[in-house]
Amino acid sequence: MTDTLRLGIAGLGTVGTGVVKIVQRHAELLSRRCGRPIAITAISARSRDKDRGVNLRHYAWEDDPVVLARRPDVDVFVELMGGADGPAKAATEAAIAAGKHVVTANKAMLAHHGQALAEAAEAAGVNLRFEAAVAGGIPVVKALTEGLAGNAVTRVMGVMNGTCNYILTRMDDAGLTYEEAFAEADGLGYVEADPELDVGGIDAGHKLALLASIAFGTRVSFDDMKLEGIGKVSIDDIRRAGDLGYKIKLLGVAQMTGRGLEQRMTPCLVPSASPLGQLVGGTNMVVIEGDAVEQIVLRGPGAGEGPTASAVMGDVCDIVRGMKLPVFGQPAETLAPAPPANAESPACFYLRLELVDKPGALAKVATVLGENGISIDRMRQYDHPGAHAPVLIVTHKTARPNLDAALSALPGTGVLTGAPVALRIEEV
């Protein structure tokens, strides 16, 4: 048995505490599987005195995570503080400069600084691994960089934020409004301190940007991603989509097209019978399509102490075993600048309209759609007690600029009583 691999952990929140528990609980198992003991030597967190329900007294304490990252008795710096900048970035840079391997769960830091950190780590000859940053306990980074390395990936998509999926599931199952479902999720502790990170699609967008870089050999380009949260999804949309055979999900899609790299994290309709349509609660799912493997589906817990700590330790074990891979699957210097798509690929769309109940209203809507090159696949009008008629339209495939032009023109018809709702229908 060789010398012990020594960990320095910065951040003792839910995930950091979970990592400590795994190392303490499975010390013998880890040693057998990795061929070398793994031990924690030093830790850092905001509060030294907080009761975290785990014994920390045998570990050296550093108030400054940068000092922790440089300690001579730390071989692998485990960054679990979070935040795109500040202490997390400074300590990660210090660890790399000191020749330490880094394992992180920090999706925001990598989405904004991944290229520079990857170049620094590869120049220093150290690992920078981040399985825990994407989809919690699902080994999707490993799948893309290793198991599917022989594929030209054509599309990556998935549900990557458990909070949003929980809210949309509760709206569907329990008939809750968005506000009611959000309050329930918040009360259960599922919502970030800044809720926009979850319901605004930012958290999931960070994850998708990292997967797109690996899948398509491009530099991380989060700033070019289209983001739209779930705040405008109503219980009416949930019910009407269900009537048409669809579920609404906050869906991330990345694909390389002749127009460039498409990256979007937006509410979409997916077929109810599809794996994504059947996904409920806080679970995550990632679908990868490649030219050789065709399609694979990875499903599992996307957050939480155990699943995310498990992903952290998977990366640590790979380092113990001597594995060394480029951060994003190929040398960082070879990653191409990501050309943002100048337009989305054509798709079918779901439209929900509230019309005045008078003759000719539907004809005016159909005329505007036709003038913008949009044909109607299906249409449904619901019984209504008042003067406003709810109408659903599913279009044939159309370009988004055509749809936007039609949506801009529809209010001028004088037959709408509210703003139209348009959601993309994704083929899965």
Secondary structure, 3 states (H helix, E strand, C coil): CCCCEEEEEECCCHHHHHHHHHHHHCHHHHHHHHCCCEEEEEEECCCCCCCCCCCCCCCEECCCHHHHHHCCCCCEEEECCCCCCHHHHHHHHHHHHCCCEEEECCHHHHHHHHHHHHHHHHHHCCCEECHHHCCCCCCHHHHHHHHCCCCCEEEEEEECCHHHHHHHHHHHHHCCCHHHHHHHHHHCCCCCCCCHHHHCCHHHHHHHHHHHHHHHCECCCHHHCEECCCCCCCHHHHHHHHHCCEEEEEEEEEEEECCEEEEEEEEEEEECCCCCCCCCCCEEEEEEEECCCEEEEEEEECCCHHHHHHHHHHHHHHHHCCCCCCCCCCCHHHCECCCECCCCCCEEEEEEEEEECCCCHHHHHHHHHHHCCCCEEEEEECCCCCCEEEEEEEECCECHHHHHHHHHHHHHHCCECCCCEEEEECCC
